[in-house]
Amino acid sequence: MPSDDQKGASTPADIKKEIILRKPESQDGPRVHKLIAECKPLDENSVYCNLLQCTHFADTSVAAEMDGELVGFISGYIPPKQQNTLFVWQVAVHAKARGHGLAKRMLANLIERDESRDVQFIDTTITPDNEASWGMFRSFAYERRMPTEEFILFDSRIHFAGQHNDEHLLRIGPFNRDDA
Ligand SMILES: CC(C)(COP(=O)(O)OP(=O)(O)OC[C@H]1O[C@@H](n2cnc3c(N)ncnc32)[C@H](O)[C@@H]1OP(=O)(O)O)[C@@H](O)C(=O)NCCC(=O)NCCS
């Protein structure tokens, strides 16, 4: 039985329908900053950094809105020396919108764009203890029958002076779009 506060709550299908995906815009900077702060354990960056994500990297980033509220964001970019790769920097879904496939939908939105036509791989880094992130990316790869590989990219001691956990690189692909 639903509790009183669950009555009238949105179903998963409602939530999917209500959420609009779009490219971020410069005015989104402070809202992105707030969302990231609410999505532990993500590292917080400056509002200025979020503004750059929303402007210079808008073609490879995505914002998700529900009732005018920012509930999801992925920042990404194509590394200058790896033009066939979409590097996914951070994925954030507000607690109220989790568990309905939004993170995977945002990832799919990014690789379906014209700007991603040459992308063959998704790269991301994940700390070993972030089970939600591993689960989400592996599920995304599994659903598309895409191979994955993993190695340590940034070592806690060598790259973070022991102040941050290791960051493991997870590579998904190649997508082999020609075979699709
Ligand atoms: C990780 C995060 C983005 C997932 O968002 P989401 O919209 O709920 O994810 P989706 O619904 O698209 O995908 C969920 C998949 O991940 C898996 N998953 C989600 N949370 C999980 C958890 N805590 N442990 C293990 N797997 C988990 C689900 O099993 C699901 O796979 P399935 O569809 O095969 O069952 C969200 O929990 C979040 O913002 N967390 C805080 C910030 C963070 O850690 N971001 C990732 C680092 S970049």
The ligand as an SDF file (V2000), in Angstrom:
LIG
                    3D

 48 50  0  0  0  0  0  0  0  0999 V2000
   25.0410    7.4560  -10.5050 C   0  0  0  0  0  0  0  0  0  0  0  0
   23.7870    8.2250  -10.8880 C   0  0  0  0  0  0  0  0  0  0  0  0
   24.1590    9.2810  -11.9190 C   0  0  0  0  0  0  0  0  0  0  0  0
   22.7740    7.2350  -11.4960 C   0  0  0  0  0  0  0  0  0  0  0  0
   21.6380    7.9680  -11.9520 O   0  0  0  0  0  0  0  0  0  0  0  0
   20.2720    7.2130  -12.3410 P   0  0  0  0  0  0  0  0  0  0  0  0
   19.4840    8.1110  -13.2380 O   0  0  0  0  0  0  0  0  0  0  0  0
   19.5920    6.7370  -11.1150 O   0  0  0  0  0  0  0  0  0  0  0  0
   20.8230    5.9720  -13.1660 O   0  0  0  0  0  0  0  0  0  0  0  0
   20.0030    5.1050  -14.2480 P   0  0  0  0  0  0  0  0  0  0  0  0
   18.6330    4.8980  -13.7010 O   0  0  0  0  0  0  0  0  0  0  0  0
   20.1090    5.6690  -15.6250 O   0  0  0  0  0  0  0  0  0  0  0  0
   20.8550    3.7640  -14.3180 O   0  0  0  0  0  0  0  0  0  0  0  0
   20.8150    3.0340  -13.2780 C   0  0  0  0  0  0  0  0  0  0  0  0
   21.6600    1.8080  -13.5290 C   0  0  0  0  0  0  0  0  0  0  0  0
   22.7230    1.9260  -12.6280 O   0  0  0  0  0  0  0  0  0  0  0  0
   22.5590    0.9710  -11.5990 C   0  0  0  0  0  0  0  0  0  0  0  0
   22.6860    1.6230  -10.2990 N   0  0  0  0  0  0  0  0  0  0  0  0
   22.1210    2.7820   -9.8960 C   0  0  0  0  0  0  0  0  0  0  0  0
   22.4240    3.0210   -8.6090 N   0  0  0  0  0  0  0  0  0  0  0  0
   23.1820    1.9900   -8.2150 C   0  0  0  0  0  0  0  0  0  0  0  0
   23.8120    1.6660   -6.9930 C   0  0  0  0  0  0  0  0  0  0  0  0
   23.7150    2.4880   -5.9100 N   0  0  0  0  0  0  0  0  0  0  0  0
   24.5440    0.5330   -6.9330 N   0  0  0  0  0  0  0  0  0  0  0  0
   24.6610   -0.2730   -8.0140 C   0  0  0  0  0  0  0  0  0  0  0  0
   24.0840   -0.0170   -9.2060 N   0  0  0  0  0  0  0  0  0  0  0  0
   23.3460    1.1080   -9.2940 C   0  0  0  0  0  0  0  0  0  0  0  0
   21.1520    0.4130  -11.7230 C   0  0  0  0  0  0  0  0  0  0  0  0
   21.1290   -0.9560  -11.3640 O   0  0  0  0  0  0  0  0  0  0  0  0
   20.8040    0.6350  -13.1770 C   0  0  0  0  0  0  0  0  0  0  0  0
   21.1340   -0.4610  -13.9710 O   0  0  0  0  0  0  0  0  0  0  0  0
   19.9350   -1.3680  -14.6030 P   0  0  0  0  0  0  0  0  0  0  0  0
   19.0930   -0.4300  -15.4120 O   0  0  0  0  0  0  0  0  0  0  0  0
   20.6890   -2.3750  -15.4450 O   0  0  0  0  0  0  0  0  0  0  0  0
   19.2290   -1.9760  -13.4390 O   0  0  0  0  0  0  0  0  0  0  0  0
   23.1190    8.8970   -9.6440 C   0  0  0  0  0  0  0  0  0  0  0  0
   22.9370    7.9050   -8.6600 O   0  0  0  0  0  0  0  0  0  0  0  0
   23.9490   10.0430   -9.0510 C   0  0  0  0  0  0  0  0  0  0  0  0
   23.8560   11.1880   -9.4800 O   0  0  0  0  0  0  0  0  0  0  0  0
   24.7630    9.7230   -8.0260 N   0  0  0  0  0  0  0  0  0  0  0  0
   25.5690   10.7340   -7.3290 C   0  0  0  0  0  0  0  0  0  0  0  0
   26.6730   11.2880   -8.2200 C   0  0  0  0  0  0  0  0  0  0  0  0
   27.5550   10.2170   -8.8250 C   0  0  0  0  0  0  0  0  0  0  0  0
   28.0960    9.3510   -8.1360 O   0  0  0  0  0  0  0  0  0  0  0  0
   27.7190   10.2980  -10.1710 N   0  0  0  0  0  0  0  0  0  0  0  0
   28.4830    9.3250  -10.9540 C   0  0  0  0  0  0  0  0  0  0  0  0
   29.9210    9.6920  -11.0050 C   0  0  0  0  0  0  0  0  0  0  0  0
   30.3820   10.5630  -12.4610 S   0  0  0  0  0  0  0  0  0  0  0  0
  1  2  1  0
  2  3  1  0
  2  4  1  0
  2 36  1  0
  4  5  1  0
  5  6  1  0
  6  7  2  0
  6  8  1  0
  6  9  1  0
  9 10  1  0
 10 11  2  0
 10 12  1  0
 10 13  1  0
 13 14  1  0
 14 15  1  0
 15 16  1  0
 15 30  1  0
 16 17  1  0
 17 18  1  0
 17 28  1  0
 18 19  1  0
 18 27  1  0
 19 20  2  0
 20 21  1  0
 21 22  1  0
 21 27  2  0
 22 23  1  0
 22 24  2  0
 24 25  1  0
 25 26  2  0
 26 27  1  0
 28 29  1  0
 28 30  1  0
 30 31  1  0
 31 32  1  0
 32 33  2  0
 32 34  1  0
 32 35  1  0
 36 37  1  0
 36 38  1  0
 38 39  2  0
 38 40  1  0
 40 41  1  0
 41 42  1  0
 42 43  1  0
 43 44  2  0
 43 45  1  0
 45 46  1  0
 46 47  1  0
 47 48  1  0
M  END
$$$$
